[in-house]
């Protein structure tokens, strides 16, 4: 794990409470399904978010649900192109086995921003058999 500051590339509203935040990757490596801590630089406050991007995408994306009166998500919602965000990670074991990913069918069940790790699985494994 490592902590680094990344620049915001886009912040797209998906609904009244949900948005997709994309940031520069800077060569950061992760395995699909892993999460990171996101926060504003020098605040010491962050929250865990699973990557929405694939392992080989050029940028990093995260689905965020804004929590009313939250310490982090409202600040993330207000970020604009060129703003800075601090990322610490990646970590976690909610990943797929490295071998035989397309041998078995996979069933993914999630709602809301919980779809992020499954989207990362699919983006990272184009031959994945899933429904």
C-alpha positions, 0 to 999 in steps of 0.5 A: 500500500502507498499513499499518493495525491492524484488529480481529478479528471472528471466528476460525473453525477449519475443521480441525485446522490450518486456520482462517478469520480475519475482520477489520474492513475499514475501507474497505481496497480491494484487487483479487481475487487480491491479497495482504497481509502479516498480523502482530501489531502491533509485532512486525515479523514478518508473512506474506503471505496472499491475501484470501478475501473479495470486493472488496465484502464488508463485512469482510476474511477470510483462510484460514490454515494453521497451521505448527507452530512458525511465527512468525505462524500460531500467533499468528493462530490464537489471536486472538479477537474484538476483538484487533488485527492489522496489515495491510500491503497490498494488492499483487500482480498475480495478478488478473483482467483488468478487462474481459470477465470472463464472456466466457471460461470459467475453470479454477481449480486449487488445494488447501488455503488456495491456494483463497483468491484463487479464492474472492475472484475468484468473490465479486467477480464473480458472473457469472464462468464457471468450474469 
